[in-house]
Amino acid sequence: MPYALPPTAHSWLPWWTSVGTRLLRRWWPHTWWRMPPRRAHSPTVYLTFDDGPTAVATDAILRILHRYQARATFFLIGHHVTAHPKRVRRIVEAGHAVGNHTFTHVDAWQTAHATVVNELERTAQVIEAHTGCEAPLLRPPYGHLTPQLCQWAGRQNGRVVMWDVMPADFQRGASATSVARFTTAYVRPGSIVVLHDNPMTEPVTLEALESILRWGRARGWRFAALPAPASR
């Protein structure tokens, strides 16, 4: 199920997935964890939302982003795209980017690579059919990277996107306060922040998002959508 909680979610999870993995990222050089900061621009953060579009959360997230004139990237589940095509178009029309999060939220560590690729291709097709936009950015569900997945993305002139800050809004016991505090404590220029667009996290994520955007605007931060990968 797309909304299944991980079997073990502990208080160390946000720190480990955000900070503890930084030394390991050198082994995934073609994967985006953080965007290069630009001196000519205000400090920029790249908010991303996994699992949408959904019946309630997507619309609320879009309203909050609009209120703060913020842009973000939505990593969409293909099955949800087919169920909510108008919301997908609304995301794109509002100036946000869309990415690929597989068709049914499959785990690349437990699924044959050919099956994962088929899910990615189906999702790319339905996103393009409903929006006219390609979706070269992809995020593996659960953040479960594989070398084969990165190689496949490169051949498609795409890019696997992970994150620099993971406040774990999906975690049992998470609160809007804990998610916002963790994000604002560990975010840095160029950070890719992962939040979620689904019913399970909605009560936490929406309030935390408002706090994060309010905090950033007061400090002159810019919230942008991820760019498309450069052609090779």
C-alpha positions in Angstrom: 0.0 0.0 0.0 1.3 3.5 -0.8 0.6 4.7 2.7 2.1 1.8 4.7 4.4 3.0 7.5 7.9 1.5 7.6 8.1 -1.3 10.1 10.7 0.5 12.2 10.4 4.2 12.7 12.4 5.6 15.5 13.3 9.1 16.7 16.8 8.9 15.1 15.3 8.5 11.6 15.2 12.2 10.5 18.7 12.8 11.7 20.1 9.6 10.1 18.4 10.1 6.7 19.3 13.8 6.6 22.8 14.0 8.2 24.0 10.5 8.7 23.9 9.7 5.0 25.9 12.6 3.9 29.2 10.7 3.9 27.6 8.0 1.8 26.4 10.2 -1.0 29.7 10.3 -2.7 28.9 6.8 -3.9 25.9 8.1 -5.8 27.5 11.0 -7.8 24.8 11.2 -10.4 22.0 11.4 -7.9 20.6 14.7 -6.7 20.7 15.1 -2.9 21.3 18.8 -2.8 21.4 21.5 -5.5 24.5 23.7 -5.9 23.9 27.0 -4.1 24.0 30.1 -6.4 25.8 33.1 -5.0 23.8 35.4 -7.3 20.4 34.3 -5.9 18.8 34.4 -2.5 19.3 31.1 -0.5 17.1 28.6 -2.2 15.3 25.6 -0.8 13.7 22.9 -3.0 10.5 21.5 -1.3 9.3 18.2 -2.7 6.1 16.2 -2.0 5.8 12.5 -2.5 2.8 10.2 -3.0 0.2 12.6 -4.6 -2.0 13.7 -6.0 -4.6 13.1 -3.4 -8.2 14.2 -2.8 -7.6 16.7 0.0 -3.9 17.2 0.8 -2.9 18.2 -2.7 -5.3 21.1 -2.9 -4.4 22.3 0.6 -0.6 22.2 -0.2 -1.2 24.2 -3.4 -3.1 26.8 -1.5 -0.4 27.2 1.1 2.4 27.4 -1.5 0.4 30.0 -3.4 0.0 32.1 -0.3 3.7 32.3 0.1 4.5 32.5 -3.6 6.6 29.3 -3.3 7.3 26.7 -5.9 7.8 23.0 -5.3 8.2 19.6 -7.0 5.6 16.9 -6.7 6.7 13.2 -7.1 3.5 11.6 -8.3 2.2 8.0 -8.1 0.9 7.0 -11.5 -2.2 5.3 -10.1 -3.1 8.5 -8.3 -2.5 10.5 -11.5 -5.1 8.5 -13.3 -7.6 9.0 -10.4 -6.9 12.8 -10.1 -6.0 14.2 -13.5 -7.4 17.6 -12.8 -5.2 18.0 -9.7 -2.1 17.0 -11.7 -2.9 19.8 -14.2 -3.5 22.2 -11.3 0.0 21.4 -10.0 1.6 22.2 -13.4 -0.6 25.3 -14.1 0.5 26.7 -10.7 4.2 26.6 -11.8 5.3 23.5 -9.9 7.4 20.7 -11.3 6.3 17.1 -11.4 8.3 13.9 -11.0 7.9 10.2 -11.1 7.3 8.1 -8.0 6.4 4.8 -9.8 2.8 3.6 -10.6 2.0 1.8 -7.4 4.8 2.8 -5.0 6.9 -0.3 -5.5 10.0 -1.0 -3.5 13.0 -1.3 -5.7 14.9 -3.4 -3.1 12.1 -6.0 -3.2 10.9 -5.8 -6.8 12.5 -7.0 -10.1 14.2 -4.2 -11.9 12.1 -4.8 -15.1 9.0 -4.3 -13.0 10.2 -1.1 -11.5 11.1 0.3 -14.9 7.7 -0.7 -16.3 6.1 1.2 -13.4 8.2 4.3 -14.1 7.4 4.2 -17.8 3.6 3.9 -17.1 3.8 6.8 -14.7 5.7 8.9 -17.2 3.1 8.2 -19.9 0.1 9.1 -17.8 1.8 12.3 -16.5 2.5 13.4 -20.1 -0.9 12.4 -21.3 -2.6 14.6 -18.7 -0.2 17.5 -18.6 1.8 17.5 -21.8 4.9 17.6 -19.6 7.7 15.1 -19.4 8.8 13.9 -16.0 12.5 13.2 -16.2 13.0 13.4 -12.4 12.2 10.3 -10.3 12.3 9.4 -6.7 12.3 5.7 -5.7 9.7 4.9 -3.0 11.2 4.6 0.5 14.4 6.2 -0.9 15.5 2.7 -1.9 18.2 3.4 -4.5 19.8 0.8 -6.7 22.7 1.1 -9.2 20.4 -0.2 -12.0 17.8 2.4 -11.3 20.4 5.2 -11.5 21.8 3.8 -14.7 18.4 3.5 -16.3 17.6 7.1 -15.3 20.8 8.3 -16.9 20.0 6.5 -20.2 16.6 8.2 -20.2 18.3 11.6 -19.7 16.6 11.6 -16.3 17.8 12.0 -12.8 17.1 10.2 -9.5 16.3 12.7 -6.8 16.9 12.0 -3.1 17.0 14.6 -0.4 19.2 16.7 1.9 16.6 17.1 4.6 14.1 14.4 5.6 12.0 15.5 8.6 9.9 12.3 8.5 6.5 13.7 8.5 5.2 10.2 8.0 6.7 8.9 11.2 4.6 7.7 14.1 4.7 10.4 16.8 5.7 13.2 14.3 4.1 16.5 15.0 3.9 19.7 12.9 6.3 21.3 15.5 8.9 18.5 15.3 8.8 18.5 11.5 9.1 22.3 11.1 11.9 22.5 13.8 13.9 19.8 12.2 13.6 21.2 8.8 14.6 24.8 9.8 17.5 23.5 11.9 19.1 21.4 9.1 18.1 23.2 5.9 20.9 24.9 4.0 21.1 26.7 0.7 20.3 24.2 -2.1 18.7 21.7 0.3 16.1 19.3 -1.2 13.5 18.7 1.5 11.1 15.8 1.3 7.6 16.0 2.7 4.5 14.0 1.8 1.2 14.6 0.0 -1.1 11.9 1.4 -3.9 11.5 4.0 -1.7 9.8 6.6 0.6 12.8 6.9 -1.9 15.6 6.1 -2.5 16.9 9.6 1.2 17.1 10.3 2.5 18.2 6.9 0.1 21.1 6.3 0.8 22.9 9.5 4.6 22.2 9.3 4.7 23.5 5.7 3.1 26.8 6.8 5.7 27.2 9.6 8.6 26.4 7.2 7.4 28.8 4.6 6.8 31.6 7.2 10.3 31.0 8.7 11.9 31.1 5.2 10.2 34.2 4.0 11.1 36.1 7.1 14.8 35.3 6.4 14.7 36.0 2.6 14.8 32.4 1.5 13.5 31.4 -1.9 11.4 28.2 -2.5 11.8 26.9 -6.0 10.9 23.9 -8.1 13.6 21.5 -9.2 14.9 22.1 -12.7 14.9 19.5 -15.5 18.2 17.7 -15.9 20.6 19.2 -18.4 20.8 17.2 -21.7 23.9 15.2 -22.0 
